[in-house]
Structure formats: structure tokens, C-alpha cells
Amino acid sequence: MAPKRSYGAKANKGKAVSVFLHNWSVEAERNAKIRRKEREAQEKRDKKAKAREDAKQLVEAEKAKKRQRIERERERVRVFKENEKIKAKVSVVLNRVQLELEKLQVGPSNNISTEIAMKAVEAGVTAAQVKDYFIKDNVNQIASSCADELLESIGIDDNYNDFHEFDKLRKFATDYRPQSDVSSQQEFQDLVASHKDRVKRTLSRAILIKNIIYEKIFFSDQVDEFEDLIEHNDWSKSEALKSSEFKDRVKEKKDYVAFIKSKLIPFSLTN
């Protein structure tokens, strides 16, 4: 982009119109470039927002399926409990299921044990057969369900299951034996703390970016770049605010606004 010309320069003496047209052209090109960058930045933000919304809808859909499954199971439990004969059969099978899971050092989970027992009774499987039909080949799946139940009980759901900390935490809780002792293990407690910290940092960054856009702290074409930067460095909101990258962008915007204000010529209306 060509620089602006000065009206006071010797070479431009007597060329006011030419200088004006040149400077107007330069300013128009500059403004067009700014608008293009802002448009590209907005398109990038829109794509990110759509990706987040799609991911959110996917998570909500999975949650809805999970809620429906839980409701179906609750209804089955209700029906079974209302039928005394079936209830007695389930109770016998349930005791065997809990015994088999205890031998395998999986669980405990009364919900999951009851679910297995009800499925067995529905299928006509006896207490003696339940291990072969519903447990033997499904130990890891049962342990995984018990792990999910444990994680939910301490406030960790699958909203952030794309974090590698969640995968490590879930795997540790699934594989540890006896599973009933996993909560007391230091490694498990450290993984829980790490995952909760990651969630907290992610939410604080989202709030920061939202505030930057709403309060127009940066130029609009700098927001995405800064968001990528703080995600790459895994900064918390506090760390991001203290960074030179944040301070430099704030100063750049303030300096620009101050410069524009200094160029404004006050005028008054007179009769």
C-alpha cells in the first residue's frame, strides 16, 4: 500500500488536488483492506461458532438418549417392583450378580447390578446361568459403566469428554481393581483435579473471549488470533490478562482511538 502524501512537501506544492486524490485512494484501499480482514475474521468466528453449536447439539442429543435410556430402565424397575413374583426372582438373581461382580472386584453399583438381574429374569436366565450369559464376556463394559457412575457421582460428566484428562480418568477408574477402592488412590485424585482444572480454564477462556468481543477491547481481526494463542498455551483467564500479548493488543486499540480523537477538529454551529 502506497504511503500518503503531505500537502506541505515541496514536491507537492501546487498539487493539492492531486495529493487529495492520492490520499483518498490510499485511505480507500486501507479501509477496504480493514473491511476485508474484518469480514474474514467474522467468517472464521462464524465457522467456529457453528462448530461449537454442532458439537453442543451432538452432546445434547447423546444426553437426551442417555436420559431416555435411564427413564426406560426406571420404568422397568417400577414394573418389576410392582410384580411380587418377578421381584422375588430378580432378588435371587441380583444377589448372584453382586456376588460374581465382587469376585471380579468390579463395582459396586446397585443400579448396574439390578439392571443385569432384570435383563436376566426377562430372558429366563437363572441365577446359576447369569455369569455365563451376562457377565463373563462383558466385564470391561460393566466396569466402564461403574466408572461412569462413579465419575457422575463426583460431578464429572461427559460434557468435556474430548479432554485427554477425561479419557485417562475414565480408563483408570475402569481398570483399577478392586474398583471399590479407586477413589482413595492418589493417582485417581490427581486426575480428577487435573480434569476439573482443565474444565475451569476452558470456561474462563470462553468468558474472556466473549468479554473482549462484547467490550471491543481489541480490533475485531485480532480476536481469533488471540483465542488460538491462549488455547495453544493453555492459559487461564488470569494468565491471559497478564500476558504481554493481551496488553499489547489493548494498547494498540487505545493508541489508535487516541490518534483518531486527536485528528478530530472541533467545530461549532453559528448563526
N, C-alpha and C positions, 0 to 999 in steps of 0.2 A: 504494500500500500504506500503510495507517494505521500511525502510529508506536506503539511500545509505551508503556504507561503505567507510571508509577512508583508503587510501594506507599507511598512516603514523602510523596507530594504531598498538599497539604491537601485538594484536591478529591476525593482517593481515600480519605480517611480512613474506615475502617469498611466499605470496599468491596473487601476482599481477594479475595473470590470473584469479583466482577465483573472486577477487574483481572487476576486469574489467567486467567479465561476469555478476556478480550480479548487478553492477551499470547499465550496459547496459540493463539488463532485467527490472530493476526499471524504467529507463528512457523510455524504450519502452512502459511499462504499463502506465506510466504517459502521454506520448504523445497520446496513444490510447484513454485514458480517455478524454483528451482535445479534440481530434478529434470527439469523440462520443458526447461530450457536445456541440461542435460547430455544429455538424450535427443535433442534436436535436433542438438546438436554431434556426438553419436555417429553419428546417421543421416547427417550430412554427411560425416563421416570414412569411414563405410562406403561411401558413394557414390563418394568419391574413390578409396578402396582398390579398389573394383570396377572403376572406370575405368582405374586403373593396371594392374590384373591383366588386364583385357581387352586393353589396349594391349600388355602384355607377351606375352600369348598370341598376338596378331597378329604381333608381331615374331618370336616363336619359330617360328610357322608359316611365315613368309616365309623364315626362316633354314633351316628343315627343307627347304623347296622348293629353296632355293639349294644346300644340301648334296647333295640328291638329284640335282640337275642336274649338279653337279660330279662326283659319283660316276658318273653315266651317261657323262659326257664322258671320264672316266678309263678307263672300261671300253671305250669306243670306241677310245681311243688304244691301249690294250693289244691289242685285237683287230687293229687296223691294223698295229701294230708286229710282231705275230706273223706277219703275211702279207707276205712279202718283195715280192711283185709289187705289192700295194697300197701298201706302204711306199715303193716307188720312185716310184709315181705321185704320192703325197702330197708327197714330197720335191720333185718338179719344180714342182707347183702352189704349194707353200709358198714356194719361192724367188721365184716371181712375185708372190705375195700380199705378201711382205715388201718387195719392190721397189716395188709400187704404193702401199703404205702409207707408205713412205719418201718417195716423190714427193709424197704428200699431207701430209707432215710429221705423220703420226699414229702414235702408239705411241712406242717399240717395245713389243710384247708377244708373246713367242713362243707363249704359251698361246692367245691370241686368233687369231693368225695360223694356228696349227696347226688350230684349230677350224674356221676358214673353209676351209682347204685340204681337210680331211677331208670337210666337207659338200659341197664342190665335186666331189671324187672320187666320193662316194656318188651324187651327182646326174648323174654322167657329164659334168661340165663340165671342159673342158681349161684349161691354164694361160693360153692366149690369151683364153679367154672369161671367166675368173674375175672380172675387173674389172667387166664389164658385168652379170654375174649376182649377184655377192655384195658388191661394194664400192661402186660408183658411187652407188647410191641409199641407202647405209647408212653413209656417212662419219661422221655425227654419232653414230649409235648405236655404231659401232666405237670412236670417240674417247671416248665416255662409258664404255664397258666398260674401255678402257685406263685412264681416270681412276680408276674404281672399284678397279682392280687396284693402281694406284699408291697410292691412299689406304689400302687394306688393308695394303700393304707398310710403311707408316709408322705403323701402329697406329690408323688411323681407320676404323672400320666403320660400318654403318648402324644401330647401336643408338640413336643420337641424331640420326637424320636429320630429325627435326622441328625442329631448331635452324636458324635462318636462316643461321648461320655455315657449316653443312654444305652448304646449297644453294649459297651463294656460292663456297665452296671447290671443290665438285664442278663447278660451271659454269666456274670459272676454269681448272681442270685439263682440262676437256673442250675448251674453246675455244682455249686457248693454242697457238700454233704457232711453232716446232716443238715438239710436245708433249714431246719428249725433254728439253727444257731447262726445263720448268716448275718443277722442284724447286729450281732455282737462283735463281728470281725472288723478290725481297723481298716483293712483294705476296702471293705464294703462302705464303711462310714466315710472314708476319704473320697470314694467315687460319688457317693450321694452329695457330699459338699461341693465337689468339682462340678457336677451336673447342675446343681442349684445355682452356683455362681455363674455358670455359663448362661443359664436362662435369665438371670438377673441382669447380666451385662448386655445381653441381646435386647432385652426390653428397654433398658436405659438408653441404648444407642438409638433405638427406634423413636423414642420420645425426643431425644436431642435433635435428630434429623427433622422430625415434624416441627419442632420449635424454630429451627433455622429457616425452614421454608415459610412458616406462618409469619415470623417476625422479620423476614427478609434480611437476615444478618449477613448473608453472603450474596454475591452475584448468583443469579439462578443457574448459570452454566458451571458453577463450581460445586454445587451440592452433591451431584452424583460422584464426582471425583473424590470428594471428602468422605462420602459414605463408604466408597470402596476402600479408601485408605484406613478408616477406623476399623472396618471389618477385617481387613488383611492383618492389621496389627493387634486385633482383638482388644481394643481399648474399651474401658468402661466410659461412661459419660464424663466422670470426673477427670480421667486421664485425657480424654479428647479435648475437654475445655482448657486443660493446662498445656496442651501441645502448642509448639510454635506454628504448626500448620493451621491450627484454628485461629490463633492470634493474628497471623499474617493475613489471612483472608478477611478477618473482621476489619483490620487496619486498612486493607486495600479498599474495601467498600466505604469506610468512613472517610478516607482521604479523597476518594472520588466524589462523594457527596459534598464534602467541604469545598472541593475545587469548583464544582458546578455552582454552588451557592455564591462563591466569590466572584463568579463571572456574571451573575445576575445584576442588572442595572436597575436600581430602584427608580420609579417614576411616580408622578402624581398627576391627577386629573385637575385641570384648571379651567375656569370659565373663559 
